[in-house]
């Protein structure tokens, strides 16, 4: 999905009254990921806006800026609040299991708030200066304010579920809280890996970290959808597995984009992961390749790159590719996608009913194209 400019300024249509409505689309092959994501954004944004507007002024200002709805000076903006993949998964899972997606809008908003809590914190820890084509919150408001705003979004997510009268809300809240613990452990593992020498990091460790950081919340989103549809524990676990495997595919492709992506599309500087010496999956695969290029990459990763030394970063990108890092990541993403489809078939045997979830899973693994 591309920019959702002005999406939040439109009033939601009643279900069944437009081509993008979750309540009106037929299940199955007619689904397009862009329509599903636009529908999720349309349904969830009013709930998000209302929740954020309830915050104290200082936290509200930072949150509205982070979501792209205000400029740094507090004036209105029609920015990009993200692709809404995780809330879309919640709603699509409810629908695939025969429930009413509109009953789960608050839960979908809680998942999106949790995701954005992690983004605010990650940007501080990673010192990322740009997100969604604008300066990150910490560069505008400072580290402390960005961290506090992230904490606030996490608390707000739990409050949404605590106040939701849906019978599945308590179980969803427990799942989301458990997921946040896993996310924090994954982020800790990520930081710990960055402090180690390039040749001391294994692919197994990186994959486990990626599952915790990325797969856990995607799996949680799908499982919460199952809970809101009234499905049993086995179905919820299968959908959790589907989301986790799709999340690993997502992370693999995202790591490819972090090295070879187009800044005009990603909103981040080219080769940013290499400049930060990030031990992303393609890099670790290259380091573990046993090739001369892997040895060269370890040497390059062990030295500082002068600011603006684009040639050094381009050289590293070429070395990673020649060592097989890019091909490994893309092939492994396809393998994880295959596993995800197996879990989806276990949860939703009817391919037509699973169409929305399938479209979203395919979307996240095709972002590099």
N, C-alpha and C positions, 0 to 999 in steps of 0.2 A: 504494500500500500504506500502511496506517496503522501504528500502533505495533506493534513486534515484541516487546513485553514478554514475558519468560520464554522466548522462542524458543530461546535458547542453553542453557537448562537441560534441554531435552528431548533424549533420545538419538536420533540419526538412525535412521530406519527403513530396512530393506533395500530396494533398488530394487524397485519394483513392488508395494509393500505399503501404499500409501496414495494418496489423491487428489492430494497435492501433490508426490509424488516425481518427480524428473527421470527416473528409470529406468522409471517406470510409466505416465506420461501418454502417451496417443496424440498423435502430431503433429497440427498443423493447427488447425481452427476451435475445437476444444474448449479450447484454451489460454485462460486468463485471466491477465492480467498479475500480479494479486495472488497467484495460486497459484505462478506462476513465481518471483516475487521471494521469497515465503515459502520455497519449496523451495531456492532459492539460499542464502538466509540459513541455513537448516537444515543444508545441506551444508557451507557454507564457514565458519561460525562456529567449529566445533570446531578446524579447521585454524588459523584466526586466533588463537583463544584459546591453543592450544598454542604457536604461534610467539611470541606476546606474553609468555607465561609464561616463555619462555626468556631474556628480557631481564634485564639487571641491574636491581636493585630500583628505583633512582631513575627509570629510563626506563619500567619496567614500570608503575609507579604512574600516571604521566602518561598512558600509552597506554590503560590500563584505564579511567581516568577519561574520556578523550576518546571512547572507544567506548561509554561509558554503562554499563560493567560494574562500576564502583566509584564510590563517592562520593569527594569530595575528601579525606576522612579515612581512606580505604582500606577502608571497610566495603562489603560487597557491595551492588550496585544492579541492578535489573532495568530498565535504561534502553533507549534507542533507539539502535541502532548504525547507523542509516541505512537507506536503501531497498534497498541491494545491487544497484543497477542494473548496475554494471559487471561484477561477478562473474556476474550472471545472463546478461549478454550473452556472456561467455566460454562458459558451459555450454550456452546455447541455440544458439550457433554450432556447437559440437562436435556437438550432437544433430542440427541441421539438415543437417549434412554426413555423417551416418551413423556418427559416432564415439560413443564411450562418455563421457558427461559426467562420470562419476565419476573417469575417468582425468585430468581436468583440474582437479580441485578445488584442488590446490596452486597451479596457475597462476592460477585465479580469485582465490584468497586473495592472491597477489602483486599482482594488479591492484588489489584493494581496499586493500591496505596502501599502495600508491603513491597512490591517490586520497586517502587520509586523511593522508598526508604533505603533500600540497598544501593540504588544508584547515587543518591546523595552522599552516602558514606563511602562508597567505592571511589567516587570522584575525588574526595578528600585524600583517601589513602593512596590512590594511584597518581595524584596530582594532575589529573586530566583537566585541561583548561577549556575544553569545548565539548558540548553535548547538544545534539539536535540543532546544530548550526548556530549556536550562541554560547557566550561564556557560561561556564558552570557556576552553580550557586556559590561555592566556596570562594571563587575568584571575585565575586561581586560583594558578598556579605561577610566573608571571612570563614575560617575553619569552624570556629565554635558555633556560629549561627547555622551553618549548613548541617553540622552534626545534630544540633538540637532540633532542627526542622525534620531531619530524618527520623529521629526518635519520636517526634510528634506524629508523623505519618504512620509509624508502626502502631502506636497507641490508638490512633484514630481508626485503623483497620480493625483492631480488636473491639473497639466500641461499636462499630457498625454491626458486627456480628452479635455482640452482647445485646443489642437493642432490636435485633431482627426477630420477629415473632415466628418465623418459619421453624418447623420442628427439627429441621436438619442443622440449624444454626449452631447449637452447642458442639456438635461433632465437628462441624466445619471449623469452629474457633480452635478446638483442640488440635486439629490437623494443621492449621495455619501456624499455631504457636510452636508445634513440634518442628515444622518446616523452618521457621526462623532460627531455631537452635541449630539445625543442620546447615543453614545458610551461613551462620556466623562461624561454625566450625570449618566450613569450606573456605571462607575468606581468610581465616587464620592460617589454614594450610597453604593457601595461595601466597600469603605474605612470607611464611616460613620458607617456601620454595625459592622465593626471590632472593633470600639471603644466602642461599647455597651456591656453590660453584656450578657452572653449567654442566660439568660431567658427573655431578652428584645427584642429578634429578632423573627419575625413571618415568617412562610413559605410564606405567601402572599408577603411580602416585598422581600424575597429572590428570589422568582420566577419572580417578576417584574424586579429586578436588573439583573437576568440572561437573561431575554428577551432583555434588553437594551444592555448588554455587549456582548452577544453571538448571540442571535437570530436576532438582528437588522442587522448585517452585512451579515449574511447568507440570510436573506430576501431581503436585498438590492441587493445582487449579482444576485439572481433569477429575481428580478424586472428589473434590468439593462439588463439582457438577453432578457426579454420581450420587453423592449424599443428598443433594437437593432434589434429585429425581426419585429418591426413595429406593435406590438400588441396594443390593446386598453387599456385604463386605468383600466377597470375591470379585465382584464387578468393579468396586471402587479400587481394589488393589491392582487389577488388570489395567485400569485406566491410569492409575498412578505410574505403573510400569511403562505404559505407552508414552506418557508425558516425559518421563525421565529419559527414555531412549531417544525420543525426538529432541529433548533438550541437549543431549550429548551431540546429536547431529548438528543442532543449532550452534553449539559452542565451537565445534570443529570448523564449521563454515565461517563463524564470526572471527575465529582466529586467522583464517585465510584472508578475510576482508581486512583484518588488522594489519596485515603486511602488504597485500596487493589491491586493497579496495580503492575506489575512486573517492577522494575527499569531497567532491561535489555531491556525492550520494550518501556518504557516511556521516558527514558533518564533523569529521575528525581529520587531523593532519595525516598526510601519507606517511607510511612506515612508522607510525607512532609507537607501535608495540616494539619495534626494533630499537628505536631511539631510547626507549625506557628499559631496554634489555629484558623485556618480559619473556618468561619461559612459557610461551604459548605452545600448543600442541604441535604445530608444524615445526617449530624450532626444536623442541625436544626430540621429535621423530628424526630430524636431521642430525642432531647431536648424537643420537643413539644408532645412527645408520652404519657405523663402522667404515665409512668412506673417507677419503682424503678431504672432501668438502666438509664433512662433519668435524674433522680436526681443525680445519681452517675456521669454521664457524665458532668453535670453542675459543680459539685465539682471539677472533674479532669481538666476541661477546665479553671477553675479559679485559677489554681496554675501553677507555672513554672515547666517545665520539664528540668532536668539537661541534658546538652549536652551529646549525646550518650546514653541516657537512653532508649534503644530500648524496654525494657520490659514495661515501662510506655506507650509508643506509641502503642505497641501491645495490651495492656490492654484496652486502649481507643478504638482501632479498634473493639475489641470483644464486648465492651459495646455498641457501636453504632449499631453493627449488632444485638445484642440481643434485643435492644430497637426497632428494626424494621427499622432503617434508611436505610440500604442497600436494603431491600425488597421494601420499599416505593419508593426509587429512581428508581429502575428498573421497577416497575409497572407504575410509573408516566411517565417514559420515553416511555413506550409502549403506554400509553394513548396519549401523545403528538405526537407520531409518527402516531397514528390513525387520529388525527386531521390534521396533515400535509397531509396525503393521501387524506383526504376530500377536502382540498384546491387545491391539485394538480389535482384531478379529475375535479374540477370546472374550472381550467385554461386550462387543456389539457385533454379533455374527452376521447380521444383515448389512451387506455392503452399502445399500442405498441409505440406510439410517445413519451409517458411519460417515457419510459423504462430507459433512462439514468438518469433522475432526481430521479426516484425511486431507482435505484441502488445506487446512492450517498447517498440518505437519509437512506437507510438500512445500508450502510457502517458506517455512523457516529454513529449509535446506536448499532453497533456490535463490537466496538473497544475494549471492555473489554473482548472479548472472544478469 
